[in-house]
Amino acid sequence: MSIVEPLMCVWPKDAPDTVEKISLRFEKGDCVAINGRELSPLECMYEANAIGGRNGIGLRNALENRIIG
């Protein structure tokens, strides 16, 4: 059992065992397309986060200890 359940990604052990290739297109330094799909830079960020999340990228352990009162 895990201590927490990730909200925006999966644990690396639960990620697919296959490689997911992506292509990015940039214009004047801004990402404007992912996998051939035209998107705004903000939409590209959301799509990149979704791709990374389903592949277990960016997950790190964090521990917080807080005493209130």
Secondary structure as UniProt FT lines:
FT   HELIX           12..14
FT   STRAND          24..27
FT   TURN            28..29
FT   STRAND          30..34
FT   TURN            35..36
FT   STRAND          37..38
FT   HELIX           41..54
FT   TURN            55..58
//
